[in-house]
Structure formats: structure tokens, C-alpha cells
């Protein structure tokens, strides 16, 4: 699965995560540091399993199943908000 931001989405890194702006609608979204880590991994070409591995490297006590579920939940939310295309 290849994830890319839609053409109308701009991003700005902030101290505790990432801000996304849909220039078409003027709506903003904020990802915390964990969400930003996952999204950045996906945008660099990582698949969901690899993004979950990145998450577990950052948070070693996170169970593998939970990491994969969290990545899936984030991807679903980003798709629902029409911020990314797959």
C-alpha cells in the first residue's frame, strides 16, 4: 500500500507532532508525535507493518498487535478525512 497526501494538503511540523491543512476546505488537523511518526513512515514508502515496526522501535513496550492496530486506525482516519490517497 502506497500512501500519499492529497494535492490540497499542506503540512507543518510542530514541536509535538504535525499539522495538516486542507487548502481546499480550510480545515486543520493535528497529529501528535506518534501519529506524525507513523504518517511520515508511510509517506516515505513504508507499508503498515513496517510503520508499526517503526512505532515499536520508538515505544518498545508497545505490543506488536497494538502497534499494527494503531497504524490501521490512523490510516482509516486519514482516508475518512480525505487527507491521503492510497
Backbone bond lengths (Angstrom), bond angles and torsions (degrees), N, CA, C in turn:
res aa  C-N    CA-C-N  psi(-1)  N-CA   C-N-CA  omega(-1)  CA-C   N-CA-C  phi
1 X - - - 1.449 - - 1.520 107.99 -
2 X 1.321 117.25 125.78 1.451 122.80 175.83 1.522 108.42 -103.47
3 X 1.317 115.82 127.98 1.458 121.30 179.82 1.518 108.27 -109.22
4 X 1.327 116.07 134.84 1.464 121.74 175.95 1.521 108.16 -140.57
5 X 1.321 115.72 147.35 1.454 119.57 174.40 1.522 108.99 -71.05
6 X 1.306 116.40 146.62 1.461 119.67 173.72 1.524 108.69 -65.04
7 X 1.317 116.69 156.31 1.459 121.88 -176.04 1.526 113.07 -60.15
8 X 1.317 117.72 -25.73 1.469 121.46 -176.49 1.530 112.87 -90.27
9 X 1.334 117.65 6.18 1.463 120.94 -176.69 1.532 110.22 -101.78
10 X 1.323 115.07 126.67 1.463 122.18 174.11 1.519 107.78 -110.98
11 X 1.329 116.00 151.72 1.458 120.16 179.62 1.521 110.46 -126.86
12 X 1.315 114.38 155.03 1.461 121.10 173.49 1.519 107.26 -144.28
13 X 1.325 115.40 124.25 1.462 119.91 176.29 1.525 108.29 -73.74
14 X 1.318 115.60 137.02 1.455 121.96 175.11 1.520 107.72 -125.48
15 X 1.306 116.49 169.69 1.467 120.98 -174.19 1.520 113.16 -53.38
16 X 1.316 117.10 -38.49 1.465 119.90 -175.06 1.517 113.64 -114.83
17 X 1.355 117.59 26.61 1.454 118.36 177.30 1.515 113.65 155.65
18 X 1.324 115.09 -135.84 1.460 121.58 -173.48 1.526 108.75 -147.49
19 X 1.318 116.12 135.42 1.463 121.81 175.12 1.525 107.49 -103.59
20 X 1.323 116.10 135.46 1.459 121.84 176.22 1.521 108.02 -118.50
21 X 1.314 116.80 134.23 1.459 122.93 178.65 1.514 108.93 -121.63
22 X 1.326 115.24 126.41 1.459 120.07 172.26 1.518 106.18 -89.90
23 X 1.327 116.98 103.75 1.456 121.79 -175.99 1.520 112.37 -65.02
24 X 1.311 116.42 -21.27 1.473 120.63 179.47 1.523 110.91 -72.18
25 X 1.333 116.88 -41.69 1.463 121.23 -175.61 1.521 113.57 -105.22
26 X 1.329 117.16 -17.75 1.456 120.58 -176.46 1.522 113.83 81.32
27 X 1.320 117.60 7.57 1.473 121.24 -179.83 1.516 110.80 -85.25
28 X 1.338 113.98 143.20 1.463 122.24 177.67 1.515 110.55 -110.57
29 X 1.319 115.79 149.72 1.459 123.06 171.02 1.518 107.11 -132.59
30 X 1.323 115.90 148.37 1.455 119.69 176.60 1.518 109.49 -124.25
31 X 1.330 115.51 127.94 1.457 121.28 174.48 1.517 108.03 -103.17
32 X 1.322 116.13 138.95 1.455 119.05 174.26 1.529 108.57 -73.76
33 X 1.331 116.71 -179.36 1.469 120.66 -176.22 1.527 111.74 -59.74
34 X 1.310 117.17 -37.10 1.460 121.20 179.53 1.527 111.01 -66.27
35 X 1.329 116.39 -47.12 1.452 120.39 178.18 1.520 111.82 -62.10
36 X 1.329 116.39 -39.11 1.462 120.74 178.36 1.525 110.71 -64.48
37 X 1.324 117.07 -41.57 1.468 121.18 178.37 1.525 110.31 -59.13
38 X 1.318 116.50 -46.38 1.465 121.20 -178.97 1.530 110.77 -66.56
39 X 1.328 117.13 -48.43 1.461 119.47 -178.75 1.523 110.85 -61.33
40 X 1.309 117.89 -44.13 1.465 120.24 179.49 1.525 111.59 -61.58
41 X 1.322 117.31 -39.35 1.466 120.01 176.73 1.527 110.20 -62.16
42 X 1.318 117.13 -45.21 1.467 121.49 -179.89 1.529 110.86 -63.57
43 X 1.326 116.95 -41.08 1.465 120.46 -179.45 1.523 111.87 -67.69
44 X 1.333 117.32 -25.84 1.468 121.04 176.90 1.527 111.87 -83.34
45 X 1.333 117.39 2.13 1.456 120.20 175.23 1.512 115.46 106.78
46 X 1.325 118.28 -0.55 1.467 120.34 177.08 1.524 109.29 -68.47
47 X 1.316 115.79 143.84 1.452 120.23 171.39 1.519 109.11 -82.40
48 X 1.323 117.66 174.08 1.465 120.70 -179.85 1.530 113.95 -56.47
49 X 1.325 118.16 -40.93 1.465 120.31 -179.98 1.518 111.23 -65.86
50 X 1.319 116.31 -41.27 1.460 119.80 178.76 1.532 110.66 -67.83
51 X 1.328 117.39 -38.84 1.467 120.65 176.96 1.532 109.95 -62.86
52 X 1.325 116.93 -37.69 1.470 120.76 176.97 1.525 109.96 -65.09
53 X 1.327 117.63 -36.72 1.471 120.50 176.47 1.533 110.85 -64.18
54 X 1.329 116.80 -40.86 1.470 120.41 176.06 1.526 110.06 -59.60
55 X 1.309 115.23 -42.50 1.463 121.02 179.51 1.527 110.89 -62.07
56 X 1.322 116.40 -42.29 1.463 120.55 179.74 1.523 111.95 -71.29
57 X 1.319 117.84 -29.19 1.468 119.91 174.75 1.530 109.86 -65.08
58 X 1.311 115.95 -38.58 1.470 121.15 179.99 1.523 111.23 -74.39
59 X 1.329 116.44 -36.52 1.470 122.82 -178.18 1.524 108.70 -126.71
60 X 1.330 117.87 80.14 1.475 121.90 -172.45 1.536 114.85 -59.31
61 X 1.316 118.30 -25.13 1.464 119.11 -179.17 1.531 112.98 -81.59
62 X 1.331 116.79 -5.53 1.462 121.08 179.30 1.530 109.81 -73.46
63 X 1.321 117.91 123.19 1.468 119.41 178.07 1.535 111.46 -62.59
64 X 1.323 116.11 145.03 1.464 121.50 -177.66 1.524 112.00 -55.27
65 X 1.312 116.49 -44.63 1.467 119.98 -179.37 1.517 112.09 -62.12
66 X 1.317 116.61 -38.04 1.465 120.52 179.17 1.517 110.46 -68.34
67 X 1.324 117.34 -40.29 1.464 121.24 178.76 1.529 110.23 -61.18
68 X 1.324 117.34 -44.98 1.465 120.60 179.70 1.518 111.02 -65.40
69 X 1.322 116.97 -39.00 1.464 120.84 178.11 1.527 110.24 -64.88
70 X 1.325 116.77 -42.23 1.468 120.80 179.64 1.524 111.49 -62.93
71 X 1.329 117.01 -41.64 1.468 120.66 177.48 1.524 109.62 -62.63
72 X 1.318 117.26 -45.67 1.466 120.96 179.30 1.520 112.19 -60.66
73 X 1.323 116.54 -41.06 1.466 121.26 179.13 1.527 110.56 -64.20
74 X 1.326 116.77 -42.21 1.461 119.81 178.99 1.526 110.95 -64.57
75 X 1.319 117.16 -45.29 1.474 120.16 179.41 1.525 110.27 -60.64
76 X 1.304 117.73 -43.30 1.470 121.39 178.32 1.521 110.67 -60.92
77 X 1.324 117.39 -43.27 1.465 121.34 -179.86 1.526 111.31 -65.34
78 X 1.322 116.79 -42.04 1.462 120.36 179.54 1.523 111.35 -65.75
79 X 1.334 115.83 -38.14 1.482 119.62 177.85 1.531 110.13 -67.58
80 X 1.329 116.66 -43.54 1.473 120.91 -179.23 1.525 111.00 -61.12
81 X 1.326 116.01 -36.35 1.466 120.83 179.78 1.531 111.49 -81.19
82 X 1.324 116.88 -2.84 1.462 123.94 -179.98 1.530 111.84 60.91
83 X 1.336 115.52 38.58 1.454 121.09 178.23 1.522 112.04 -92.71
84 X 1.320 116.64 -26.91 1.454 121.05 -178.82 1.509 110.23 -125.61
85 X 1.321 113.83 161.99 1.463 121.18 171.74 1.520 106.33 -124.79
86 X 1.292 115.88 147.00 1.463 121.56 -179.07 1.512 109.86 -111.37
